[in-house]
Amino acid sequence: MSEIQTLIVDDSSVMRKIVERALRQAGLDSMHVYEAGNGAEGLEILRSSTVDLILSDINMPAMDGLEFLRQIKDQKLAQGVPVVMITTESSEEHVKQAIAAGARGYIRKPFTPEQVKERVLPLVKVA
Amino acid sequence: MPLSLRESLSEIADPRNLDLTVEEICQMMLGIHCRRGERPLEEEAERVTAVVGFGGLLSGACVFRSGGGAACALASHMTGMELTEVDDTVKDGIGEICNMLAGSWKGKVPELAAHCGLSVPAVITGRDYNLHVQAPEFRLEHVYEFEGNTFEVTILCDGLQ
């Protein structure tokens, strides 16, 4: 598998590292990670770089994850790239909103590396 | 008829939900075993407090409190780094732990999960401060122990519709 270009968007730098570690434990050893602290920073990265996978929190200052998803679609950025939301918000309503905005998957915090593997790897293989 | 959570008060205020939440996060995100403690929170000069607010049909907060040593130990388990001072990484980690505690706790009751939002975490550090909330609707306050350290998690509900 060639190097996977991955964008992780979370206002917590600790959580970005934990997500990266979980992805590597899930088998994505060959991976380059871009980090963003909110949706606006994530959009900046997508304007200048090509990525294969996006993982994003929902609750963030400046631009939250749902608005980030809407802007990706409106600005025609990262077309066809799978976006997985990783968040503490797990109600059915939040999941519906995320899917409607374009998310391909959803992982609730706290999570195990196995859950990341199950929900993310199939998306990367078909991307 | 407007939606109300008041009929679910006994389920929402069930103390077992808080214990299950704490155990789940300690095991899944920190890889540690913690148990409900009987001794009070250790007195330490340096305190770390994280607060995540609840808004919607339930208003209140999830509050995490510990001494600096326990905060460093938790953040070290979370990051895989050796952290010995309450720096930005420790504060960030404790804020995230509080965020997950709040989210998982409200997720234990479906009506609450759907109709109660979370604020971003605020983390306070320092010495000689008290946290005071006037007459909450209910309050759960449990101390937990791990590896010789203690921390306290409080759920405060000051309004329930």
Interface residues (C-beta under 8 A of the other chain):
Chain A: D11 S12 S13 V14 M15 K17 I18 R21 N59 M60 P61 T87 T88 E89 S90 S91 E92 E93 R108 K109 P110 F111 T112
Chain B: E24 I25 M28 M29 A75 M78 T79 G80 T89 D92 G93 G95 E96 N99 M100 A102 G103 S104 G107 P110 A113 A114 G117 L118 V120
